[in-house]
Amino acid sequence: MITFLSALLLAMVLEGLLYAAFPEQMKRALVQVLNTPTSQLRVVALTLAVIALILLYVVRGFA
């Protein structure tokens, strides 16, 4: 549970840093996401989730 919470908080820190460093680019990215079809967002999100899960398995496997 602590590992999950740590990962979630780290994601929040990274997202916050992106908004602080590149606010205009992040606004444009959000507008682009809103204009993207739902089906395409779903495919991209699931693909990235699977890739991240595989990378996590590889990284944690070597630790």
Beta strands, then each sheet from edge to edge (+ up, - down):
end
